[in-house]
Amino acid sequence: MSYVHRASAFLCLLLSTPLASFGQSYFHLQTQHSPDAPAYHYFLRMEPDGSNMLRIAYKNGGRAFLADLLMTDSLTSNSSRFLIPKTTPRFIESSTDDSLWLPSIQFDRKTDSTETYYEPVAIILSKDGNQLKVSPINVQQKSYEDLVNEKPLVLQFYKMNEPFYIFLSSFTTRSLDQDEKKRKFYLLILANTNDPTIGQSARKDEAGIYELFSTLTKQAGIGFVPIAISGNAFNIGNANRAIDTIRPAPLDIVLFYYSGHGFRHSNDVSKYPRISFRTNHLSPRERNNLSVEDVYNRLLRKHAKVTIVISDCCNEKIGSSVPFGLEMLRPRATGTEGLKLNYDNFRKLFMPTQTTSIIIGSAAANQLAAGNPNLGGFFTNFFKAELIKSLYSNTGENTWLHISLTATENTRKQSLTALCSSTPNVNGRCIQRAEVRVLPPF
């Protein structure tokens, strides 16, 4: 039995629990704070990158109004969170209405057997310096499939010619042909899941990366060859054997992903970190690390069509502590299983005309990589979010450079919720910017 098959069997055992990524999430809410006040209907779109759009539909004085607001996370704590208005209302139907009470939405943190998530529990209405906290009459989380089958609900908030409605109704691209389906996607995941400080976060990263790409390859109809090295199997010998074993064809895709501890020596020339395979203080450090850039160069020699290497780990001196920040405001996961794949964008990213290579270190030299135990690494989550936006919509950007740089900026913002003392910081808050190289640079 080949190493790939043994590793794949190990992965199946490891990921036997159902998993779901945070994709686009939708809520329909309704409030009426007094019998003579308008009944406000809200439609909230929560994107996996943390952006939020709220549409408000209501009637006042016999006239119908429709407005939208960009909402932003208050980033107050891990227990209760608030989406608050980021912009003033933009009225889409009828003229401006000064009687509108601006909403903020309170979310409470929930935990079940598989995940931690946030659920809307109250709406705080504000107008002329006054505030009212009201419980929603109706709160419904909607999946993509729900909205496809509930067009009258969507038409309360979106017109037929708007991109979001088109996304639900007539968004189609040509599926892969038989030759394209012959390509294979090799996914090699390394995750230091047994480590007492970072293991829980690494488990989240490993599971999220596997779920995203296993679902994606199934939807696209191409072959999927996963290799996972984690738990007790996490060591440099298994990693080297896995890298050596991969034999892609010239049109195949290879993606290497690492989550765990990383470091750099003071005299390292590479901008990218070293993967630490040490599982105890007795393990010799020099015989238990791999340079991420060396891994990248080894995989490039396989001559796949697309080669991607991503490391979500610190890139600071040996012994630096791992920073944890606030998790993103995210509802119960609905995953990408039922979403409509944009085959055109899939082709541009994974079946380009030119041979493409990407190497990403989630933290630049002498920086730490922040995350959250319940969420995983910040960069991993934002990178997945941007990829999901591209692959499952008709509006998302479809270049690796845009995806990587947007994830970098969102990570920079989120990393400021983590405390750092030994790295460049802003008032003790972490500074984290990914190191990204995309060739060709598009």
VMD Tcl script that draws the C-alpha trace (Angstrom):
set ca {
  {0.00 0.00 0.00}
  {1.40 3.40 -0.94}
  {2.08 6.16 1.54}
  {-0.68 8.28 -0.01}
  {-3.27 5.59 0.69}
  {-2.10 5.10 4.26}
  {-2.17 8.84 4.86}
  {-5.62 9.16 3.28}
  {-6.99 6.41 5.53}
  {-5.56 8.23 8.53}
  {-7.25 11.43 7.37}
  {-10.64 9.76 7.05}
  {-10.41 8.52 10.64}
  {-9.32 11.91 11.86}
  {-12.13 13.81 10.14}
  {-14.99 11.43 10.84}
  {-16.95 14.20 12.61}
  {-19.18 16.24 10.25}
  {-17.63 19.63 9.54}
  {-18.77 22.81 7.87}
  {-17.01 25.98 6.82}
  {-18.40 29.43 7.39}
  {-19.63 30.45 3.96}
  {-22.18 33.13 3.17}
  {-24.89 33.28 5.86}
  {-28.27 34.94 5.72}
  {-30.80 36.00 8.36}
  {-34.38 37.24 8.11}
  {-35.43 39.22 11.18}
  {-38.50 41.24 12.10}
  {-39.22 43.80 14.85}
  {-41.98 46.20 15.87}
  {-41.14 48.20 19.01}
  {-44.66 49.58 19.54}
  {-48.16 48.93 18.09}
  {-48.15 52.20 16.13}
  {-44.53 51.90 14.93}
  {-43.54 50.46 11.54}
  {-42.84 46.74 11.38}
  {-39.22 46.51 10.28}
  {-38.15 43.53 8.19}
  {-34.39 42.93 7.98}
  {-32.37 40.79 5.61}
  {-28.78 40.33 6.78}
  {-26.03 38.99 4.53}
  {-22.93 37.91 6.46}
  {-19.91 37.19 4.29}
  {-17.09 34.89 5.46}
  {-14.61 37.80 5.28}
  {-16.53 39.63 8.00}
  {-18.40 42.12 5.76}
  {-22.12 42.51 6.47}
  {-24.95 44.04 4.45}
  {-28.34 44.77 6.00}
  {-31.45 45.56 3.96}
  {-34.44 47.12 5.75}
  {-37.97 46.92 4.31}
  {-40.90 48.65 6.00}
  {-44.00 50.79 5.44}
  {-44.61 54.19 6.98}
  {-47.60 56.42 6.29}
  {-48.78 54.07 3.56}
  {-45.46 54.31 1.68}
  {-43.03 51.42 1.18}
  {-39.38 52.02 2.00}
  {-36.30 49.96 1.27}
  {-32.86 50.90 2.59}
  {-29.51 49.25 3.05}
  {-26.70 49.64 5.56}
  {-23.18 48.32 5.78}
  {-22.69 46.85 9.25}
  {-19.48 46.26 11.15}
  {-18.49 44.08 14.10}
  {-18.09 45.99 17.36}
  {-15.28 43.58 18.43}
  {-16.24 44.01 22.09}
  {-15.73 40.52 23.50}
  {-16.05 36.80 22.83}
  {-19.40 36.56 24.67}
  {-21.79 39.15 23.22}
  {-21.04 40.93 19.98}
  {-22.84 43.70 18.09}
  {-23.19 44.52 14.43}
  {-23.39 48.30 14.32}
  {-24.03 50.65 11.36}
  {-20.89 51.47 9.40}
  {-22.64 53.79 6.96}
  {-25.73 55.98 6.85}
  {-28.81 54.37 5.26}
  {-29.02 54.36 1.48}
  {-32.65 54.46 0.41}
  {-33.39 52.32 -2.63}
  {-37.15 52.70 -2.77}
  {-38.92 56.03 -2.10}
  {-37.11 59.06 -0.80}
  {-35.21 59.45 2.47}
  {-37.27 58.76 5.56}
  {-36.17 60.60 8.70}
  {-38.37 58.42 10.89}
  {-36.19 55.33 10.42}
  {-34.74 53.92 13.65}
  {-31.20 52.68 12.99}
  {-30.63 49.08 14.12}
  {-27.69 47.43 15.83}
  {-27.91 43.65 16.16}
  {-26.79 41.83 19.31}
  {-25.35 38.34 18.91}
  {-24.78 35.93 21.78}
  {-22.13 33.21 21.71}
  {-23.42 29.63 21.52}
  {-21.62 26.30 21.66}
  {-22.76 22.87 20.56}
  {-20.96 19.55 20.19}
  {-19.14 20.57 16.99}
  {-18.59 24.33 16.97}
  {-18.84 27.75 18.57}
  {-21.04 30.26 16.77}
  {-23.05 33.47 17.27}
  {-26.80 33.89 17.10}
  {-28.83 37.14 16.85}
  {-30.87 37.67 20.03}
  {-31.83 41.37 20.16}
  {-31.97 44.57 18.13}
  {-31.07 47.95 19.56}
  {-32.92 50.74 17.77}
  {-31.45 54.26 17.83}
  {-32.96 57.61 16.82}
  {-32.36 61.20 17.95}
  {-30.22 60.09 20.88}
  {-32.81 57.57 22.10}
  {-32.27 53.81 22.25}
  {-34.69 50.89 22.48}
  {-33.66 47.26 22.93}
  {-36.24 44.91 21.42}
  {-36.47 41.17 20.95}
  {-37.03 40.15 17.33}
  {-40.50 38.83 16.52}
  {-38.94 36.47 14.05}
  {-35.35 35.21 13.55}
  {-34.63 32.76 10.75}
  {-31.22 31.74 9.44}
  {-31.46 30.93 5.73}
  {-29.23 28.77 3.60}
  {-28.48 29.34 -0.07}
  {-30.91 26.55 -0.96}
  {-33.62 28.13 1.22}
  {-33.33 31.42 -0.64}
  {-33.37 29.75 -4.05}
  {-36.71 28.21 -3.06}
  {-38.08 31.36 -1.37}
  {-37.84 33.97 -4.11}
  {-40.85 36.02 -2.83}
  {-38.95 36.60 0.41}
  {-35.82 37.72 -1.46}
  {-37.89 40.04 -3.68}
  {-38.97 41.97 -0.58}
  {-35.36 43.14 -0.32}
  {-33.75 42.81 -3.77}
  {-34.85 43.67 -7.28}
  {-34.59 41.13 -10.09}
  {-31.78 43.02 -11.82}
  {-29.54 43.22 -8.74}
  {-26.48 40.94 -8.61}
  {-27.57 39.14 -5.46}
  {-30.93 38.11 -6.93}
  {-29.22 37.07 -10.17}
  {-26.79 35.03 -8.07}
  {-29.76 33.10 -6.67}
  {-31.76 32.75 -9.86}
  {-29.79 32.64 -13.11}
  {-26.11 32.42 -12.17}
  {-24.68 29.69 -14.42}
  {-21.28 28.83 -15.85}
  {-20.15 25.92 -18.01}
  {-19.16 22.83 -16.01}
  {-15.87 21.05 -16.63}
  {-15.52 18.86 -19.69}
  {-14.26 15.28 -19.60}
  {-10.64 16.22 -20.27}
  {-10.67 18.84 -17.51}
  {-12.11 16.30 -15.08}
  {-9.07 14.06 -15.59}
  {-6.93 16.44 -13.53}
  {-6.12 15.66 -9.92}
  {-5.92 17.83 -6.84}
  {-3.19 16.80 -4.38}
  {-3.73 18.23 -0.89}
  {-0.97 17.78 1.68}
  {-1.89 19.04 5.18}
  {0.57 19.23 8.06}
  {-0.92 20.22 11.42}
  {0.62 20.16 14.89}
  {-2.64 19.12 16.55}
  {-1.11 17.53 19.68}
  {0.68 20.68 20.84}
  {-0.79 21.93 24.16}
  {-0.62 25.60 23.17}
  {-1.67 25.58 19.52}
  {-3.19 22.14 18.98}
  {-6.84 23.17 19.23}
  {-6.34 25.98 16.71}
  {-4.41 23.66 14.36}
  {-7.25 21.11 14.49}
  {-9.69 23.80 13.37}
  {-7.38 24.79 10.51}
  {-6.82 21.21 9.38}
  {-10.51 20.39 9.41}
  {-11.51 23.60 7.62}
  {-8.93 23.23 4.85}
  {-9.83 19.59 4.27}
  {-13.58 20.25 4.21}
  {-13.23 23.16 1.77}
  {-11.12 21.33 -0.81}
  {-12.78 17.93 -0.49}
  {-16.16 19.59 -1.19}
  {-14.72 21.74 -3.97}
  {-13.15 18.83 -5.86}
  {-16.33 16.80 -5.47}
  {-18.40 19.64 -6.94}
  {-15.93 20.20 -9.77}
  {-15.75 16.48 -10.52}
  {-11.96 16.14 -10.44}
  {-9.82 13.62 -8.57}
  {-8.86 14.35 -4.97}
  {-5.73 12.93 -3.33}
  {-5.53 14.05 0.32}
  {-2.62 13.42 2.66}
  {-2.85 14.48 6.31}
  {0.01 14.38 8.79}
  {-1.15 15.34 12.26}
  {-1.63 13.92 15.75}
  {0.94 11.24 16.57}
  {1.95 11.04 12.89}
  {3.26 14.63 12.91}
  {7.01 14.36 12.39}
  {9.61 15.42 9.85}
  {10.10 11.90 8.49}
  {6.45 11.52 7.51}
  {6.44 15.02 6.05}
  {9.47 14.36 3.85}
  {8.07 11.03 2.67}
  {4.76 12.66 1.76}
  {6.46 15.42 -0.24}
  {8.64 12.88 -2.05}
  {5.68 10.58 -2.78}
  {3.50 13.13 -4.59}
  {3.66 12.52 -8.35}
  {1.43 15.04 -10.12}
  {0.86 15.07 -13.87}
  {1.69 18.29 -15.75}
  {-1.92 19.56 -15.56}
  {-2.54 18.66 -11.89}
  {-2.82 20.88 -8.81}
  {-0.70 20.56 -5.67}
  {-1.57 22.44 -2.48}
  {0.60 22.18 0.64}
  {-0.79 23.62 3.88}
  {0.77 23.87 7.34}
  {-0.68 24.98 10.69}
  {1.41 24.89 13.85}
  {4.54 26.42 15.33}
  {7.00 28.28 13.14}
  {10.19 30.22 13.71}
  {13.24 31.69 12.02}
  {16.94 31.85 12.81}
  {18.53 35.28 13.10}
  {20.68 34.57 10.03}
  {17.90 33.13 7.83}
  {17.81 34.74 4.38}
  {14.38 33.48 3.34}
  {11.41 35.72 4.10}
  {9.40 32.62 4.95}
  {9.41 30.69 8.26}
  {10.60 27.26 9.28}
  {8.13 24.53 10.21}
  {8.84 23.24 13.71}
  {8.34 19.50 14.22}
  {9.47 19.52 17.85}
  {6.94 17.77 20.08}
  {9.00 18.08 23.29}
  {12.01 20.00 24.59}
  {14.29 16.97 24.13}
  {13.86 16.92 20.35}
  {16.86 18.50 18.59}
  {15.59 21.64 16.88}
  {18.05 21.51 13.99}
  {16.90 18.02 12.94}
  {13.21 18.81 13.36}
  {12.41 21.70 11.06}
  {11.74 22.34 7.38}
  {12.10 25.64 5.59}
  {8.78 26.59 3.99}
  {10.63 27.98 0.98}
  {12.53 24.72 0.62}
  {9.23 22.82 0.64}
  {7.99 25.20 -2.07}
  {11.08 24.61 -4.24}
  {10.81 20.83 -3.81}
  {7.20 20.89 -4.93}
  {7.97 23.17 -7.88}
  {10.28 20.46 -9.19}
  {7.21 18.21 -9.51}
  {6.11 20.45 -12.45}
  {2.38 20.58 -11.62}
  {0.23 23.16 -13.42}
  {-0.58 24.91 -10.13}
  {1.61 24.71 -7.02}
  {0.44 26.41 -3.80}
  {2.30 26.44 -0.48}
  {0.66 28.09 2.55}
  {2.04 28.21 6.08}
  {-0.01 29.66 8.94}
  {2.56 29.94 11.69}
  {4.81 32.42 13.46}
  {7.90 33.77 11.72}
  {9.66 35.11 14.80}
  {12.63 34.09 16.92}
  {12.61 30.74 18.71}
  {10.52 30.57 21.87}
  {8.04 33.39 21.15}
  {4.59 32.82 22.61}
  {1.58 32.31 20.33}
  {-0.87 35.26 20.36}
  {-4.61 34.64 20.47}
  {-7.17 37.30 19.59}
  {-10.95 37.61 19.33}
  {-12.75 35.23 17.01}
  {-14.73 36.65 14.11}
  {-18.46 37.12 14.44}
  {-19.79 34.07 12.64}
  {-23.14 32.30 12.75}
  {-23.75 28.56 12.75}
  {-21.88 27.16 9.76}
  {-23.82 26.15 6.67}
  {-20.80 25.03 4.65}
  {-20.27 25.15 0.89}
  {-21.86 21.79 0.06}
  {-25.06 23.27 -1.39}
  {-23.57 26.38 -2.98}
  {-23.39 26.86 -6.73}
  {-19.81 26.56 -8.01}
  {-18.60 29.23 -10.40}
  {-16.79 26.98 -12.86}
  {-15.34 29.93 -14.79}
  {-13.59 31.22 -11.67}
  {-12.53 27.68 -10.74}
  {-10.82 27.36 -14.12}
  {-9.04 30.71 -13.81}
  {-7.65 29.78 -10.40}
  {-6.93 26.07 -10.72}
  {-6.70 25.50 -14.48}
  {-4.83 28.58 -15.76}
  {-3.25 28.72 -19.20}
  {0.15 29.47 -17.64}
  {1.92 27.40 -15.01}
  {1.21 29.13 -11.68}
  {2.91 29.02 -8.30}
  {2.02 30.67 -4.99}
  {3.92 30.74 -1.72}
  {2.40 32.41 1.36}
  {3.67 32.82 4.88}
  {0.88 34.15 7.11}
  {3.36 36.37 8.98}
  {6.27 38.38 7.61}
  {9.77 37.99 9.00}
  {9.97 38.73 12.76}
  {6.19 38.69 13.19}
  {3.87 36.36 15.07}
  {0.79 34.69 13.58}
  {-2.40 35.28 15.55}
  {-5.52 33.15 15.76}
  {-8.19 31.88 18.10}
  {-8.56 28.36 19.58}
  {-12.23 28.16 18.55}
  {-11.57 29.46 15.06}
  {-8.02 28.60 14.01}
  {-5.48 30.89 12.39}
  {-6.76 34.28 11.30}
  {-5.00 34.14 7.94}
  {-6.34 30.65 7.20}
  {-9.89 31.82 7.84}
  {-9.63 34.96 5.74}
  {-7.88 33.14 2.89}
  {-10.67 30.54 2.84}
  {-13.23 33.35 2.97}
  {-11.82 35.10 -0.10}
  {-11.52 31.82 -2.01}
  {-15.14 30.95 -1.17}
  {-16.29 34.38 -2.38}
  {-14.54 33.81 -5.70}
  {-15.62 30.22 -6.21}
  {-19.25 30.53 -5.12}
  {-20.48 33.83 -6.49}
  {-20.81 35.84 -9.66}
  {-19.09 38.92 -8.21}
  {-16.01 37.66 -6.33}
  {-12.50 38.47 -7.56}
  {-10.77 35.60 -9.35}
  {-7.03 36.21 -9.13}
  {-4.69 34.62 -6.59}
  {-3.01 37.95 -5.94}
  {-6.27 39.69 -5.04}
  {-7.40 36.78 -2.87}
  {-4.08 36.69 -1.01}
  {-3.73 40.45 -0.52}
  {-7.32 40.87 0.67}
  {-6.83 38.03 3.15}
  {-3.61 39.74 4.26}
  {-5.36 43.04 4.96}
  {-8.27 41.40 6.81}
  {-5.77 39.41 8.88}
  {-3.89 42.58 9.73}
  {-7.07 44.13 11.11}
  {-8.09 41.05 13.09}
  {-4.59 40.53 14.51}
  {-4.94 43.85 16.32}
  {-7.32 42.07 18.74}
  {-4.35 39.97 19.98}
  {-1.71 41.10 22.45}
  {1.95 40.92 21.42}
  {4.91 41.94 23.52}
  {7.90 40.51 21.64}
  {7.07 41.59 18.09}
  {6.49 44.95 16.39}
  {3.13 46.10 17.71}
  {0.67 48.96 18.01}
  {0.06 49.73 21.68}
  {0.83 46.12 22.52}
  {-1.43 44.79 19.76}
  {-0.08 42.39 17.14}
  {1.07 43.49 13.72}
  {0.72 40.65 11.24}
  {1.09 40.93 7.48}
  {1.45 37.91 5.23}
  {4.39 37.39 2.91}
  {2.96 36.58 -0.54}
  {4.56 35.64 -3.85}
  {2.39 34.83 -6.89}
  {3.98 33.82 -10.20}
  {2.99 34.97 -12.76}
  {1.93 38.08 -10.75}
  {-1.77 38.17 -11.58}
}
mol new
graphics top color blue
foreach p $ca { graphics top sphere $p radius 0.5 }
foreach p [lrange $ca 0 end-1] q [lrange $ca 1 end] { graphics top cylinder $p $q radius 0.2 }
display resetview
